[in-house]
Amino acid sequence: MPVINRIAAYHEEMIGWRHDIHRNPETAFEEHRTADLVARQLAAFGITVHRGLAGTGVVGTLKVGTGGGAIALRADLDALHIQEKNALPHASCVPGKMHACGHDGHTAMLLGAAKYLAETRRFDGTVHFVFQPAEENEGGGRVMVEQGLFDRFPCDAVYGMHNWPGMPVGDFAIRSGPMMASYDVFEITVEGRGSHGAMPHQSIDPVVTAAQIVLGLQTIVSRNIKPIDAAVVSVTQIHGGDTWNVIPETVVLRGTTRCFRRDIRDQLETRIGEIAAGIAAAMGARTTMRYERRYPALVNETGSVQRAIAIATEIAGDPARVQSEIEPVMGSEDFAFMLERKPGAYIMIGNGGGEGGRNLHNPRYDFNDAILPIGASYWARLVETTLGRAGA
């Protein structure tokens, strides 16, 4: 596999960065130490460093030659609220927090590419290295965009990459159009009338009402959404009551929805409210609903995808190792906010087998250090190819 030789020489250094970040995980908008590490390395490479977007965001800018083209490459910085169960030398030193999604590896790969590009300077134009906080749940990508990411650092396209457990090392996967689903959350409060558990006839039971609502919500996808379209409605929390012999006044349901199209997103929100209110009314109860639109669907632009496929094929060394039409993923990614503003592409890089807990968001997950030079080479060649070469 044609990893760039100079980047291969950085492998141990990238492992060092990655293990340092893994040992010291920081969650959403608290990535101060990680941001310091990134900024320090970028400055050492001779790259102009900008800090402060979304609080802990870091953007490194490298301009070479006179070309007017510009692209942005994005990596995420944050960890998760998970207690690590790995017995590794670089295991998390912070109780209850770990890098269980590989953002430590994403950061190290982009730093490796930045070092190489600053050293070789074989392109003509501007590259922005975007290190984004708070990808997990909190929408740091949205905050960076709202605070002027693309106004302060204009670019023609933006690219992202994520490791994928279960995909062989050296493989890549991508698709044009919708690739990851939108992510919304809802909270339904069911208000009834409490009573003694032995006298249910005196109550308007919000527990029974909530149970009926849970079942009713499952008919949205099966009976309201066209069978060839994809959507998910999941109730993930039920809260109500304090003791065994009291029917409570209220029950709270919480959950999430996923889909790929804006009109379906609208339909899900509307039907959840209608079904909850209708069932509650039939039971003599009433509901209030809070619905939050968190992340939009991640939609890859076709031209950027074709460019990404060409580079991934070059790095993989075999077209068969680049899946160009993978099935969309129902998980979500706040890189979607960047793709709403700029054309671009998000690609998956194989992290090796997912056995033994190497799956994402698992307390036994660990990023595969073997892929660090592969990902960094992909980033470097994407810049060199997209922006041409100075003097070419």
N, C-alpha and C positions, 0 to 999 in steps of 0.2 A: 504494500500500500504506500503510495508516494507521499508520505509525510515530508514536509520541508525539512531538509537536513539541519538548517540553522535552528529551527524550532525544536527539533528533536534534541539538540544540545541543551535546550532550556528545561528539559523534562524534569530533572531533579529540583530545579528552582521552582517550577510550577507546582510540583508536589509539596514543596515547603510552604508556599503560599496557601495552598489548599488545606493542608493539615493545620496550619496556624488558624485559619478562619474556622475550620471545623471544631477545633478545640475551644474556640471562643465565640459561640453562636450568639447572635443578637436578633431579636424579633422586630416587628414592624415599627419603623420610624425611630428605632433606638440603635441603629447600626453605626454608632459613632466610632468604635474601634476599627470596625471593618472599613468604613469610609476613610479613616486615617491611613490605614494600610494601603488602600487603593490609591489615594491621592499621593502618598509618599512614593510609591513605585512609579506612577505616571510621571511625576516631577523628575525622578531620577532618570527616566528614559528621555527627558527633554521635551515632554509633551506639556502643553499649556493646560493647567488644571482650573476648573471652575467648580465651586461647591455651593450648596445651599438649596437647590431645588428640592422640594419635598422634604426639606430639613436635612436629611442625611444623604441626598443624592450627590453623585460625583460625575462630572462630564470632562473628559480629556479631549482636547482638540489638536489634531496634527495636520498642518497644511504643508504640502510639498508642491513645488513647481508653480505654474501659473494657471492651471486648469480651473475652470469654474464649477466643475461637478463636485458634489458632496454626498456622502452617505453616512448613516448612523448605524452603529452596532450596539445592541443592548444586552446586558447581563443583569441578573437580579442578585441582591445582597443578603436578603433576610433569611432567617431560620424559622423553625416552627416550635410551638409549645408542646413538645414531646420529650419524654424522658428516654434518653438513649440507653439501649441494652447491649451495645457492642462492647466487647473487651478489647479495645484497640489502643495502641499508644497515643493516637490522636483523637480519642473519644472526647466528647463534650465535657468540659470542666464546669459547666453551668447547669445546676439542677433544673430539670423541667424544660430544658431547651436543647434542640439539636438541629443540625442540618440534615433533615430527613428527605429533602427534595433535590439535593445536588446543587443548590445555588452557590455553595463554596467552590464547586468545580466549574460552574459557569463563569464565576468571577476570575478564577485562575486561568481559564482558557482565554478569556478576553484580554487579560493582562499579558499573557504570553504572546498573543497576536500583536498587542500594542508595542511590546518591546521589540519584536522583530521588525515591524513596519517603521518604527522610529529609527532603527539601526540601518535598515537597508534602503528605505525611502524610494522604493521602486514603483511609484505611482505618481499621478499628476492630478492634484485636487485636494479635497479636504475630507478627513474622516473624523467623526465624533464617536468617542467611546463612552457610551451611556451606562453608568452603573446605578441601577434603580433600586430604591428601598421598597419594602412593604408590598411585595407581590402577593403574599399569602393573605387573602381575605380583605386587606385594607386598601387596595387600589392605589398603590404608590405611583403606578404608571399614569393613572388619571390625574393625580395631583401634579406630577411633573409637567404633563401636557397643559393643564389649566394654569400653571405658573409660568408658562411661556417657553417650554423646552424647544419647540420648533421655531419660535420667533427669535430666540437668542442664538440657537444653533441650527440655522436653516439647512435642509438637506433635500435631496431628490427622492430618497427612499430610505427605509429603516428595516433592519433585519434582526431577528431573534433566533435563539436556539435553545433546546431543552434536551437533556439526556432522557433516554427511554429504556428502562430495565426490560429484559426479555428480548430485546433486539440485539443481534450479534455485534460485537465490537468491530468497527469499520464500516457498518451499515448506516444508511440515512433513510429518512422517510418524510414525505411532504405531500401536499395536494393543493391544487388551485381552489379558490372559493372558500366556503366555510370549512374550517378545520377543527375548531373547538367551539363548544357551545356557550351561549350566554349563561349568566349565573345571577339569579334573583332569589330573594328570601321573602317569606311571608310570616306574619304572626296573626293568628285569629284568637280573639278573646270571646269565649262563650259565657254569657251571663244568664244565669237561671235564678232559682230560689232554693236556698239551702234548707235542710230539715234533718231530723234524726234518721239514721240509717234504717231504723225499724219502721219508719213511717214515710216511705217514699211517695205515697199519694199526696202528701202535703208539700212536696217539692216540685220544682221544675228542674229536672236533673241535668246539670251541664255535662256530667260524665257520659251519660248515655247519648246526649246530643252530640258531644264531641266525637264519640265513637262512630256515630252515623255520618258525621261530616268527613271523618277520615276515609270511610268507605266510599262516600260520594265523590270525594276528590279523585279517587282512582278511576272514575268513569270519564274524566276529562280527556285523557289521552286515548282511551279505548273507544269513546263515543263522540268526541267533539273534534279531535284532530284527524285530518286525513291520514289513512293508514300508510301512505308512502312518505309522510313527513315524520320527523323525529322530535320527540318531546319527552320530558320526564317531570313528574310531580311526585315529590317525596315528602311525607310528614316525618320529621326526624325527632321531634320532642313533643311530649304531652306532660303538662304540669297542672296539678289540681289536688286539692284536699290535703288535710293535715293529720287525720286520725281515722281509725277503722269504722267508727259508728256514726260519722257525720257526712251527709251529702253536701258538698261544698256549694258556695254561691257561684264560683267561676272556675273555668278550666281554660288554659292557654295551650294552643297548638302552634308549633313552629315547623317550618320546612323550607324546601328549596325547589326551584323549577329550573329546567334547562331546555334550550332549544337553539335553532340556528337562524330563525327568521324573525324579523321585527313584528310582522303581523301575527305570527304564532305567539310571540311574547305578549302582545296586547291581549290576545284571546285567552291565554292562560290566566293573566291577572283578572280579567273580567269574569271568567267562569268560576274561579276560586271564590271570589266575593259573592257571586250569585248563588252558588251551591251552598256555601256556608250560611248565608242569610236565609235561603229558602228552607233548608232543613231545620234551622233554629226556629223559624217562624212556625213550622209545622209542629214542633215540640213545645211551643209556648215560650221559647227562650229568644234571645237576640244576640247578635254578634257585632263586633267591631273588628276591622282588619287593617293592618299595616303591611304595605307591600313595598319593598325596596328593590330598585333595579341596580344591581351591583356591577357586573361586568357584561359588556356586549359580546356578541359572538365574534370570534377571531376569524377574519376573512382575509385570505392571502390573495394578492394581486397576481394575475397570470404571468405578466412579463417578468416580475421579480422571482416568481417560482421557477420559471424556465432558467433564469440566470443561476438560481440556487442549485437546481438540478445539475446544470453543467459543471459547477464547481464541485459539488458533492461527488459526482461521477469521477472527476479528475482525482480527488483525494482518495476515494474508495478504490479506484483502479479497475472497476468493473461495473458496467451499467446495471447488471443484475443485483448489485448491492445497494441500489438507490430505488426505493419504492416511491413512485411518483403519483400514485392514486390510492393512498391509504384511506381506510374508513375514517370518517370524522370521529372525534373524541368528545364524549359528553362532559368531560372535565372542562375547566375554564382557565383563562389566562388574562391578566390585565394588560399584557402587551397589545391586546385588542384595542385599547384606547389609542395607542400610537398608530395602529393600522387604520383607525377611523380618520386620522388626520393626514397620513402619508401612505403612498403605495409601499409595499414591502412584502416580506415573506418570513414565516416562522417554520423552522425545520427541526426534526427530531434526529438525534444522534444516538446510535446504539450504545447502551451501557453494559452489555453482557447479560448473562442469565439473571433472572429475578428470583431464583430459588434461595432458600435460606433467609428470606426476609429482605432481599435487596430491592423490593418493590417500593415505590414512592410512598412517603408519609408513613413508613413503618419504622418502629423503634430500632430495628436491626439493619436498616438501610445504610449503605455507604457508597458514595460516588466512586466509580472505577477509575483509578489514576491512569490506567493504560490509555484512556481515550483523551487525556489532556492534550498531547501534541496533535492528535487528529482534529479535534475541534479548533485548536489554535491555527492549524494549517488551513482549515476551511475558511476561517475569518480572514486570514492574511490573503489568500488567493482571491477571495471575493472582492476585497479592496483593490488588489493589483489588477484584476480583470475588469472590474466595473469602472475604475478611474484611469485605466490605461497605465502607461509607464512614463515617467518624466523623461523627456527627450526622445520618446519613441516616435 
